[in-house]
Amino acid sequence: MQLVVGRIGRAHGIKGDVTVEVRTDEPELRLAPGAVLATDPASAGPLTIETGRVHSGRLLLRFEGVKDRNAAEALRNTLLIAEVDPEELPEEEGEYYDHQLMDLDVVTADGVEVGRITEISHLPAQDLFIVERPDGSEVMIPFVEEIVAEIDLEEQRAVITPPPGLIDDRAEIDSTRDAEAEG
């Protein structure tokens, strides 16, 4: 099984280093020197990590054969993919790999369909589900206990208890506010 473990950002310096947006809870294992990673697009790889370090809170990697800024910049936005044993699951309760969450149906606790998870954005404060609604619009849902009540992998769904305004259409909010002002 393949797992996206990072996305290459901008070049850093002139010797081929790149910034990496980490998408794994185990960067010290998956993004260690010597690791060979597949890429998306496949034409950019495979890439072997030569060195890695943290600079100003960002992971910097250098890959074998990438010796200058131009070569590093050419890798920008490339996804880094590690091969993972399918039996390997997150150790902690309530932890999930991105591939387990992708394409889950999102519903409210009272059964209202919200949409489907199409992307997971890893931010410093928390992760966000990017959910595509049936009408094609998107909504961002913070992946926190207060909002995501349940992840049911067997049923392929995420049950949420959103606070007012998180998934409500702007028009619905405005019409409710107008009705309250009149009454």
Secondary structure, DSSP 8 states (H G I E B T S, - for coil): -EEEEEEEEEEETTTTEEEEEE--S-HHHHTSTT-EEEEESGGG--EEEEEEEEETTEEEEEETT--SHHHHHTTTT-EEEEE--TT---SSTT---HHHHTT-EEEETT--EEEEEEEEEE-SS-EEEEEE-TTS-EEEEE-STTTEEEEETTTTEEEE---TTSSS-HHHHHHHHHHHHH-
